[in-house]
């Protein structure tokens, strides 16, 4: 009777997760909102798992095989993986938001801290469960793409934030990259571009430079 009641509760929890849990195809959601939902279901699943453990211990006293619920075990593993995913996503989002208001000329120290954080993000991303990738979870693809992009942009932003950068260096940089046509950085357009104003995010500047470099490389390849 106890096993039947526990099984009914576990079946109900698994069904509720299937109906109200985050969809693998969902994109652009708030990781904290998703993490909160995962935490609520995780607490319920852990409480049920403890009851199953008590039942198994009682059964063992009578030499009976332990009862278990495969669906509950699978759910707990999925919830643990998603908690990891959403925590990483929230960390990446917070790191980018924290540095965005920082003036580029004074961003060397914050960018060094961000570079260390990005190394940690990359390690965390590599440790995400395979079911997130194999199961087509869109949030997994988003966070991996965000971490990869930071890994490329942050070193460039560090170079651009070097104290030795002067207006003439920006002029030379934009000249090498083909004048920066169509790209506005620091209020400038094509041709010589002044140093970005204090309101410009160092990551946005670095992304713009990376885009120009990519476009220049593509143009050179086409010309060849």
N, C-alpha and C positions, 0 to 999 in steps of 0.2 A: 504493500500500500504506500509506504514512504517513497519507494522508487517510482511508483506510478505518478505520485504527486510532483516529485521533483522533475520527472520527465515532462509532465504537462507544463510546468513553469518554464523549463528550458526551451521547449518547443515554442512557447508563446514569446519568449525573449528573442529567439532567433528570427521568428516571423516578424516581430516588431522592428528589429534591426533591418530586415530586408525591405520593409515598407517605409521606414522613416530615416534610415541611415543615409549618409551621403552617397550620391551616385558616382560610380567610377568615371562617368563621362562628364561630370560637372567641372567647369573651368572658371577661373577668376573669382572664386569664393573667398570669404574671410576665413583665414586659417584658424583664428581664435574661436570663431563660432563653430566651426567643424570640430575643433579640439574639445570644446565644451560638450558637444553632443557625444563624442567618442568617450569622454571621461564619464559621463552619466551612464552610458551603456556598460562601460568597463567596470564601474562600481557594482552594477547589478549582476554582471556576469561573474565577478569575483565572489560576490556573496553567495551566488548559486553554486559556484565551484567549491566553496568551503562546506556547504551543506552536503554536496556529493562526497567530499572527502570524509566527512563524519559518517555518512552512510557506509562507505567502503570500509572504514575502520570497524564499524559494528559488524559488518558482514564477515570480516576477517576473523573476528572472535569466534564465529560459528563455523569457520572453515568454508565459507561461501566465496565464490568468485566475486571480485568487486564490481559493482555497477558503475556505469559511466555513460556519458552522453557525448557522442562524437561531435554533434553539431555545436555543442557548447564549447568544446575544446577548440574547434575551428574558429568559432566566433572570437574567443579570447585571443587567439594568435593574430587574427585580422585586426582586432582593436589595438593590440600592442603595436603592430606595424603602422597603423594609421596615426596613433598617438606620436610615434617617432616622426612620421612624415609631416604632420601639421606643426609640431614643435619646431622642426627645421625650417619650414616655410615661414612661420612667424618670426623666427630669428633672423632670417635673411631680410624679410620685410622691414623689421625694426632697424637693422644695421644700415640699410640704404636710406631709410627716413632720417636716421640720426645724423648722417654725414651730409645729406643734401643741402642744408642751409649753410654749411661751412664754406667760407670764401676760399677759392682755389689757391691764392698766394699763401694762405696760412693753413693749408690742409695737410701738410706733410706728416705731422704727428698723428692726426686722426686717421689718415690713410694707412699709415703703418699699422695702427691698431686694427683697421678693417682688413688689411692683408692677412694678419694673423687669424682673424675671425673667419675669413674666406677659406683658409687652409682647414680650419675645423669644420666648416660647412661641407667642404669637399669630402672629408673623411666620413662625416655623418651620412652624406648622400650615398657614398659607396657601401655603407652599412645598411641601407634600407632593404627590407625583405624583397625577394624576387617576385612574390605574388603581385606587388604593386606594379612592377614593370610588365610581367607576363599577363597580368589581368587587365592591362590597358587603363590604369588609373591616370586620368588626365593631370591631376594635381602632382603626381610623381614626375611626369614629363615637364611640367611648369617649373617645379623647384630645381630639377636637374639642369634645365636650360638657364635658370636664373643664376645658379651657382657657377655654371660654366662661363656665362657672360661676365660675371664679376671676376672670375679668374683671369679673363683677358683684359678687362677694362681697368681694374684697380692698379696693376703695375704701370700701365700707361698714364693713369691719373697721377700716380706718384712721381713719374718723370716730369709731367707737366707742372706739378706743384713744387718742383725743386726751387729753392730760393734764388738760384742763379738765373732763372728764366727772366728775360728782359723783353720789352716790346719788339726789339729787332729780331729776337728769336721767333716770335710769333709771325712776323713778316716773312722770315725765311722759311718757316714751317709751311705756311700757307702757299708760298711760292712753289715749294717743292711738290706740294700736293695738288698743284694745278689751279691755285687761286681760290679754292673753296667756293666755286660758283653754286649758288642756290642754298648755301648753308650759312646760317646766321649765328654767330657766336660773339657774345659781348656787344651786340648791337651792330656789328660789322656785317658785311656781305662779301661779295667777290673782291679779290685783291687782298691788300694788307689788312690784317685783322688785329685790333688792339687787344691787350690783355683782358680776359673776361672780368666783368664787374663782380663785386662782392656777392651779389645775389645769385651768381651762376653756380650750379652744382658741379663739383669737380668730376663727378661721374658722367654728367651730361656732356661736359666739354670733352672728356676722354672718348666718349662714345661718338661724338661728332668727328673728332680727329680720326678715330678708327674707321669711321664710315668714309671719310675722305681718302684715307690711305687705301682702303679696299677699292674705291671707285677709280683711284689713280692707277692701281695695279691692274684692274680689269681693263682700263683704257689702254695701258701699255701693252697688255697681252693682245688686245684686239688690233692695235697698230702693227704689232709684229706679224 
